[in-house]
């Protein structure tokens, strides 16, 4: 009897971030990636965004395995939360990815909560209940990334993870086009493909181009050189280090996450730094400005990162000055542009020359452009295509590429988070929806801050808050004393408007009590509306008004 | 006796926006441009940002004249506020700019508050007290833009305004390189030059390139076509209209500011639309989807704009569907990226194909790149250069271009808003500072919301607010009843934490009263700190805590 497989994306569709996809067959489930997303401006005060794992926590059986394609936060960042909320038998990942998540799970005190297994792109497939998983090497902006081929009861599935077709990657480990072609020859029923750069024509530049830019830009400079990049971009760091070694500069690594990652990568052999090249930040002053290269975090303008503290002259060990060069070897993630520009401006103000991706070839994307997606489609020749990893416009562009490559329109599955996709011998179809959505991490709370709290924060952030406290004494509630007003975020203390509002509150209360209205809810409502109207008429603003009536 | 001139930028330096520069000599002042800036995310609830005009309002004499280089908001937007705060004898601007500001002053009820005079780029210089002003045509993304040559007691100054060296502008009115060269031959003591694109190599594309893209993209399409652009980009609209006319599509203009501007531009002869081509939104359904082209606002993803309402299916007259094409003919201003992406995603979800500047050549900048700035430096051959219009990194890049073009380093003036620059026969020098800064427009208030209010809004927006009301009765202050707690934006009603906080508040109060502490400030402080610690321990959050103690 031919079987079927259910594919349920819980994150990563219609967004860039929190990539998480469930595969179910014969009562067993596996999950590819467990990512997180970073909050946008409207997520006031929120620290992290996770997929809603309700569907997974309600499963009858433990999750057979979580398979990770690579070590980026949008693919592994929610793993600690998933492990806390659901039962997971095994986590599979390649060597570097395992190294990175071990450190993460250790910080969360979760190292012993699941079995960690090393996935080998050169090894045999692994059987996970009804699923057989095969890991295929792909090039990306972090080493040891893989695509995953799944043999499932419903058919053969290829999940690309994040990839580019870099034919000259820094570690020489190319996207394994031969294996992908061979898998294509076996026959692929469904491709889940990275859509991030589907809108961009042509081919993404090789990571090696950034090394070439470093090789041109760094040697002639005389001052300090700072290179900021993502802390996980091991090859980027390697290329900067290689040039530093060639020109005889010492290398200093600054920023917690970069120091951590470079240690992990060195211990596992993913990065090579001669021992005598590395120096500590406190040693920097022992060397001339032209004798050091500083690798640092902060390429996204993150408020407390090394680069931003340096930019605002707030770093204990490092200052920049005229003659220094700062290379921001990254592109701002949409939403971070202003923070990055602010940092660039502050650095320029110190006299440093700042080279960033708008003005110099110091960054390439880790995601394949349209021609690379076309090559993937050509290698894998899938019967059906489900674009994943991307905002809707990117998924739609990927769908157009698939149609152009010969996949029939009715074999394109444009799913969203929570969609249930059934794959069987007749094809892949949207058949339903499960609970999906977002879980906010805010301070220590996971999931306790919800839309109401955010709506309140938004309201408070627009026009501030006014608290009016009225005290009623006696059974028949004659007003005792003046109402007390506290305003924050919309009027300065001592403003005449505050006195006017107090008089209005008094007038409202006196009027109501004269009419024997003493019910607290009614008093609050009238105070709220009366003051709201007055404030709007005077200022055009609508602060949150919180009336408190105290009966003594 | 040789004279001197003071140049005081009040806005536009170290930022993109609110360009405003004061020129003073012999006790008289003129101002070039009076712009505004748009709030960033950290300006919670603020509507507009103006320069601080204190310096101008404190002048002994009325301002002799305000000269406007072109009609963009960042050059004319604060004019109504300046006219209300300071005495201004005359406002000079070219014809279209005058048309646009008349409409703006009319809305503010200020049409009769100053004398409006038409500046003629082909006419004679005008004498304004000790200043002689000459208007020189430049190409920009709005017609009728000018640079201004000022003969002043301290020397000859060229202020470029915003410009590009477009050799094939849509209206044929090129940047007047001949006049600029002739002014250069006369000898220029100081150049104030637009720095916006100083970091970008090469040359900005001609506006005509966008027309060519329209001409390729529009004719083969069969569904509705929407073109969103800045409402002031008259030539962009003209080019879209021209293609529509050629392919026999009717044109519908949607969005208040675009309808207003197109009317002004038509009345003044800056845009040509055959009468029978324009249709009203309510007529749209009388035409086939392939027979109309819709020009609309919303190219920056502005929340209430036409395009955004259309994207979210919230527009009374217009829906998009599969087969339709949306051309976003603009680049997101930094900070607007996510809003624009959101709109693109929603439009793609409706099935429309969305062409935007990341994927199609549907936009060019209105500002010259490095080679154009070099050409300006070569034409004008200034003795000193003061980069204006731009963030610090742009000013610094412009300064580098000036040095490369032969201006000595000590003749480069890197000023900031509020700097006082003295120009005399010996050169241009920073000599002091005046009050400068920002004035927030928030609702009806101009300048009443200040940093304290913003800091409070920021605090409220991060973690919400907790109000605790305690009632003390009797002279010796025995606590009457339980403290009352109101939380907004950090805990949901009914949460156990709220009860725990109430008990903590009670405990704190009881303890203090037992110790005979009844001073309200002290009670408030202890409530604040006790609850703050409890909340931080439990949640990792720091809401604003407002304790109210009521004595009855």
Interface residues (C-beta under 8 A of the other chain):
Chain A: X14 X40 X41 X44 X45 X199 X200 X201 X334 X335 X337 X338 X341 X344 X345 X346 X348 X349 X354 X358 X359 X391 X392 X393 X396 X397 X442 X443 X444 X445 X448 X449 X450 X452 X453 X454 X456 X457 X458 X460 X461 X462 X463 X464 X465 X467 X469 X471 X473 X480 X481 X484 X486 X488 X489 X490 X491 X492 X495 X538 X539 X540 X541 X544 X546 X548 X550 X552
Chain B: X14 X40 X41 X44 X45 X199 X200 X201 X334 X335 X337 X338 X341 X344 X345 X346 X348 X349 X354 X358 X359 X391 X392 X393 X396 X397 X442 X443 X444 X445 X448 X449 X450 X452 X453 X454 X456 X457 X458 X460 X461 X462 X463 X464 X465 X467 X469 X471 X473 X480 X481 X484 X486 X488 X489 X490 X491 X492 X495 X538 X539 X540 X541 X544 X546 X548 X550 X552
